[in-house]
Amino acid sequence: MSEKKKPASCFPSAAEDVEHSKNTRLDSASYRLAYADDALLLRDEMRSVRLGLEWMKPDLIQEEAGIESTLVVFGGARFHETTGDKNRPGTGAYYYSQARELARRVTELSVSHDCRQYVVTTGGGPGVMEAANRGAKDAGGLSIGLNIVLPFEQTPNPYITPELCFQFHYFAVRKMHFLKRAVGLVAFPGGFGTMDELFETLTLVQTKKIDRLPIILVGRQYWEQAVNFQFLADQGAVSQADLELFKMVDTAEEACKVLFQHWNGAEQ
């Protein structure tokens, strides 16, 4: 992949000016270049600047890597490869194995598109997220991890492509990055975080804030017990048509069939 050439400029770069500014004897915080002043950037009043930086950094890196589209995989951090029997639906090991298989199949397609399209993207943590990043690595492709600073459960897993592993402070900016390049979303069983991410996506599609994309829930029994979607429609909280915004399946094979049919149609 060829690097983009930067346009010629007669102005010194910001990095060059930082080096030039070190050649002074004055070591006052007020004299320090604003963008090189960590103490300034960490002030509460600079929150809007930090929000902007959290948006720009991952966006620029993905753009420079040539990533055009992604498949987002959500799922619980507490469902590991060793929690139960991987061949028995309803166990953590089963969800782990299915997420790994799904990501492997999708990444094989991504590799055929020079890893520019359908790049698997997760929250970067353990459990189902790890499984998806691992499946992408099994297929020899790239995968993205959008990690967030938390006191537990969010250490980056070892299967993320290192140069595409990002760390966030703000949940809101992280969720925007999940969806900016997304052409599909697969939600495996999970807890509050998975529910939050899934329902924000459903709300954005329902309200037409984003274009419709395939949203697949893997683990029919889990989702039907965790959320009574039909009850919401029966009560008038959502319309019956809103239940068509997502599809429930039980296996990676079924999920891939839905995704590939949608993508093949979009490419025609």
N, C-alpha and C positions, 0 to 999 in steps of 0.2 A: 504494500500500500504506500504510494508516494506521499511525501509530506507536502503540505501547502506552503508555497513560498510567500513570505511576508513582504508586503509592499515596502519599497525603499522609503526612508524617512530621514529628514535632516535633523530631527529632534532626538536627543538622547532618550534611551529607554528608562522606564521607572527603575529598573534594576541597576542601571548605570548610575543614575542619580543617587541611589542609596549608597553606592560605593564612593561616589564623589563626596557625599555629605560626611563620610567618616574621616575626611582629611582636615577636619577642623578641631581646634582645641576645646571648643565650647561643647560641653557634655550636659546641656540642659534639656529637660524633657520638653520644654516649650519650643526648643529649636529643632527637635527631631522631626523628620518628615512625617506627616500625619499617617500615611499609609504604612509606615514602618514603625509605628508606635503601638506596641501591643497593649500597653496600659490604656491608651485611648480607645482602641477597638473593643476592649472588653468592658467598657463602661456601659451602664444600663441605657444611657441616652443614645448609644450607637446600635441599638437593636435592629433598626431598619437597615443599617449598613450590613450587619452580619446576615440578616435575612437575604439580602441581595447577593452576598458572597456565596451563601449556601446554595442559592439557585444557580449562579453563574459557573462555579467551579465544576460540578459534575456535568453540566450541560456542555461546556466547552470541551471537556475531555472526551465525552461521548461523540461529540461532533467531529473532533479531530481523529477519533478512532474509526469514523465512517459508519457508525451505527445508525441505521435508518428506522428500524422497528424492533419491538421487543415483545416477548411473551412473559407476562407477570405471573408468578406463582406465589400464592399466599398459603400459609399453613402454620400449625402450632409448633412452637419451639420445644415442647415437651414430648413429642412423639418421635422416639428414637428407633434406630435399627434393631435394638435389643429388647424393645418393649412388646413382648408377645410374639406370636407366630406370623411371619410375613405372608404366609399362605392363607391366613384366616382373616376375612374381612371384619373390620371393626377394631382391630388392634393397631397400636402405634406402629409396629413393625410393618404392617400391611400398608398403611398410608405412606410410610417412608419408602418402601419398595416401589409403590405405584408412582410416587412423585419422581423418584430416580428414573424410572422407566419412561415416564412422560417426557422429562427433560432430555433424556438420551435421544428419543425419537425426534423431538422438535429440533434439537441441535444438529442432528444429521441433515435435516432440511436446511438449517441455518448455514452449515458448512458449505452446502451446495450453492448458497448465495453469498459466498466469500465472507461469511460471518457479519454481513451488513444488516441482514434482516432476521427476524424471529429469534433474537438473542434472549436467552432465558435470564430473567431478572427476579431476584428474591430480596427479602429483608436482610439477607446476609448472615443470619444467626444459625443456631443449631436446629435439630429436628427436621421438619419437612423442608425448611429452607436449605439446610445442608444437603438433604437428599437431592433437591433439584439442581443445585450447583454441582453436586457430584455427578449426576447424570450427564450434565453438559460436558464435564471434563472427561467422562467415559467416552463420549463421542468425539473428543478432540477439538471441541469448539470453545468459544468464549462464553463467559457468563458474568453477570453483574450482581454485586451485592450492595444494597442500600442500608448500611448499618446505622444504628442510632445509639447515642450515649445513654445507657441505663445502668442501674446498680447491679443488674443480674440478667442472665440469659442472652445478652447481645454481643458476645465476643465473636468476631468474624470467623466463619468456618474456613477450613483450609482449602476448599475446592473452588473458591471464587477466583476469577482471573485477577491477579494482584493489582494490575494497573486500572482495573474497573471496580475496585472495592472502595466505596465512599463512606464517610462517617458524617452523621448529621446531629445537630442539637435540636432542631425544630421538626416536630412531627409533620406540621403542615407542609413545609417545603419538601420533605421526603415523600409525602404522598403525591405531591404534584409531579415529582420525578418518576414515580411509579407509572403514571398515566401518560406522560408527554409523548412517548414513542410507542405506547402499548397498542397492539393489534389483537390482543386476546388476553383473557385473565382466567386463571384456574385457581379456585380456592379449595384447598384440602381442609379437613377438620382442624379447628384451632380454638383459641380462647378469645378474650376481649380484643386483643390486637387484631387478630384475623377478622373478627366480626366488624370491628371499626373500619378496617380497610375495605372489606367487601361491601358494607352498606354505604360507605361514602361513594364508592364506584357506582352502585346501583342508583343512588340518589342523583348523581351527576348525569347518568344516562336517562333516567326517568324524567328529569327536568330539562333535558336536551342541552345541558351545559357542555357535554362532550358528545362526539359522534358515537353511535351504537357500535359495540364490539361484542364478540362472543364472550359470555361470562358462564363458566362451567363450575359447578359444585361437585366435587368428587366425594363419594360416600353418602349415598342416598339416605340410608338409615340414620346416620349421624345428623344430617341436616334437617331431616323431617322431624326428628325429635328435639333438636336444639332450637329450631325456629318453625313455628306453625304458620307458614306463609299463607295457606288457604284460609286460616282464621282471620288474618289481617284483611284479606279480600272480602270475606264474608261480613266483617264488621264495617266495611267501607273505608278502612284506613288506607288501603291501596286499591287500585282497580284490578279487575280480573286480568286485564291486558298486561298489567305490570308483572304478572307472574310469568309472562313470556320473555322477560328480559334476561332470564338465566335458564340454564338447563342442568338437571341433575343426572349424574352418571355414577358408575361404581368402579370403573377401571380406567387405567391410563389409555388402553386401546380405544375405549369409547370416546374419551376426551380428545384424543388425537384425531379420530374420525371426524368429530364436529369441527375442530380447528382447521384441518386440512381441506375439508369441503368448503368452508367459508373462505379460506385464503385462495384456494384454486379459483373460486368464483370471482374473487376480487381482482385476481391477476388477469382474467380473461377480458 
